[in-house]
């Protein structure tokens, strides 16, 4: 499912560390990796030196990752980072974009010309965002936010494909039902009989992965972030559907821009890396 990965390198150590952990997963060892560095257009005299420095940085990263150079496509592109990442992802038919993020919310991202926010708004591809201020660790506890939507089911499929064969991974299937009263004590029987969780659990079990089911009430975005902190989650996968009609694909999604969507809130607030799974339209 994630056969082609594009890593947009800004030099952030924690994003590089997470990439290293991901490439060690059994299911991703055969993935094609492209590492992109975007440089500003320079004069003819400066251009060669700038590109050479960028290529050196990529070589240093490949060494840090501990992978063979023939597994990596190195790319140095001139231009505006935000538009270049989208262009390269489309041209290379990338399944997943990985990049660092400052974790800005609402209009902050727009006004500060945030690269990750712009890419998140306009790409049709799944994105893994690694905030600059979070501590990245080896992945063991993976939270997947579950509801009955197609986007959530796709997020679960992405998580299972990534962690297939990883004996250390445990999938935390998390269902936050806004109709349930926050703080309500929920029995194990209620969790076991929840149709959305039980169906997801059966799918995880069929893949031979360990799992835990969590059922809670409250406001979904806020509660998911709180539960991720409570359970010391290392990595989150969240469905993030494309909601705009085709005629508006190049226009910002105002709900996300204003921070009112679930995916945007969690992108900003979660204290772990968040993979926003987005299924490309056929």
N, C-alpha and C positions, 0 to 999 in steps of 0.2 A: 504493500500500500504506500509506503514511503520509500520509494526506490531512488529518488533524486532529491538531494538536499542542497540548498543554497545557503551558505553562511556568509552574511554580510559583516565583514570584520572591521570593527572600529578600534580594536586594541584592548577592549575591556577584558580583564583577567577572568572575571567570574563567568562571562559568556563563553570564553575559550575553555574554561574548566568544564562547564556543562557539556559542551560539544564533545570533549574527550570522553566523558562518562557515557554519553549517548552512543558514540562509535564503538564502545566496548560491549554494547548490548548484542546478544547473539543474533537477533533479527535484523540489526542494522550493519553488521560487519560487511555485508555485500553491497551496501548502498553506494551510489555514485555521489561523491562530494565535490561541490564547486565552492571555492573560497574567493570571494569578491572583495577587492579594495577599490574604492572610488576616490579619485584624485581630482582636484580642481584644474581646469585648463590652465596651462602655463605658456610662456613664450617658448620659442624653439630652443633657446639655450637652456632653459630650465626643465623642459619636458623630459628629456632623457634621464636626468638625475632623479626627478620625482618618481618616474615609473620604476626606475631601478631600486629606489628605496622601498617602494610598495612591494615589489617582487621579493626583496629581501625579507620584509616583514612576513610575507606569506610563507616563505621557506622556513623561517624561524617557527612559525605556528605549526607547520607540518611536522617539524622535529618535536615540538612540544606534545603534539597529539600522538606521536609514536606510531604513525602509519606510513605505509609505503607511498612514495611520491606518485607512483603510477595509479594510485587510487584517487588522486586529487586533480581537478582541473583548476589551475590558477588563472584568475581573471583580474586585470587592472584596467579600469575604465575611467575615462574623463567625463566629468559632467556634474550635475546636481545629484547628490546621493539619493534623495527620496525617489526621484523619477527614474534614476538609473537602476536601482534595485528592482523596481516594478518591471522595467523593460527587460532586464536580464532574466528575471524569473519567468517571464512570459516566453522569451526566446528559447530558453533552455527547458521549458515545460517542467519546471520545478514542482515537486510535490509538497515541499516544506521549506519555508524561509525561516532562518534563525538569525536573530539580531538582538543587540542590547537595546535597552530602553531606560529613559530617565524616570519613568513612572509618573509622568505628568497627567493631570486629569482635566476634564472639562475644557474650557477655552484656553487654559494654560498651554496645552500642546499646540493648539492652532496658532496662538500668538507668538510662541517661541520657535515656530517653524520645525516642530518635532518630526524627525525622519520616520521613526517607528509608527507614530500616530498616522502620518500620511499614508504609509504603506498599508497599515491595518485598514484604513478607510477604503482604499482603492484596489487592493489586490483581491483576486478570486482564490488565492491559494491559502493553505493553512499556514499559520505563523506561530513560532515559538519565541516569546519575548522574555528576556532576562533583565530584570531591573538592576541598575547599577548598585543599588544599596542593599541587595539581599545576599545572604551567604549561600553559596551553592555547595551541595554535598552529593555524595554518591546516592543514586536513586534506589530507595527501597519501598517507600510508601507513596503510592500513586492514587490520587483522588480523581474520580470521574463523576461529574455532576450529571445525575440521571433524571429525566422526566420522559414523557411519552412522545416527545417531538422527534422528528427524523434527524435533526441536528445532534441531539443528545445520543441517539443510537449510533450515528456516524462517529461521534467522539469516542464512544466505547469501542467501536471497531478499530479505530486508530490506536487507542491505548493497548488493546489486545495484540494488534499486529506488531507494535513496538516492543512489548515486553514478553512476547512469546518465547519460551525457552529460558527465561531469566528466573532462576530458582530463588533469588533473593527478593523478587518483587512481590508486593501485596497490593491488590487493587481495592481501594476504598470506594465502594459504590454509595453515592450520597444523594439522597432524595430529600429536598426541602419542599414541603407542601405548604403554600401560603394559607391554605384553609385550616391548617392545624394551629391551635393556639401556641404561641411561643412559650417555652418552658414547661409545656405539658409532658408529663411522664409517659413515655411510650414503652410498652412491654415488648419483650423479645418475640412474643407471638404476633403482635401487630407488625413488627418488622418482617417476620418470616412470611406473613400472609399478604404483604403489600404486593400487588400484582406487577407493578413496574420494577421493583427491586428483585422480586423472585425471578422474573424473566431475564433480567440482566445477570443475576447470580448464576443462573443455569448456563448462560453463554460463557461466563468466565470459568465456571467449573469444567465445561467441556474442553477448554484450552489447557487445563491442568495447572492453572494459576491459583495462588492463595487469594482469599478475598475476605472483606468485612463489609457488612451492610449497615448504613446509617440512615435513620429516618428522623426528621425534625420538622418543626413548624417555624414560621417566621418569614421575614422578607428574604427571598432566595439569595440575592447577591450578597447582602451583608452576612447572612447566616453561613453561606458557603465559605466565605473568608474566615469567619470565626471558627468554624469547624476545622478548617485546614490548619489553623494555628493550634487548636486544642489537640489535634491528633498528630501534630508535628509532621505534616505532609511535606514530602520532598519535591513533588512534581504534580501539577494539575493538568487535566485535559478537559476542555470545555467546548461544547458545540457553539459555533458562532456563524449562523447562517447569513448568506447574502440576502438582504431584504429589499434592495432597490430594483426597480424595473430596469430593463436593458437600456432604455433611453437616458437613464440617470446614472449610469455606471461611473462616469467621470466626475460626478458631483459628490461632495461630502455627505455622509449620512448624518443628519442633524441630531438624531437621537444619540448616536455614538459621540458626536462632537460635543454635545452638551453633557455627556457623561450619564445619561439616563438609561442606557442599555445595560443589561446584566453583564455582558462580556466586557464592556468598557470599564465598569466599576471594578470587576474582579481583576482585570488587567492592571489597574492602578493600585488596588488595595492589597492584593494577595501577597503574602510574604514568602512566596516560592515561585519558581518559573512556571509560566502558564502557556500551554499550547492551545491556541485557538483553532479548533478543527473546522475547516470550511470545505465542504464538498463542492467541487467544481461542477458547474452545470454541464450536462451532456450536450 
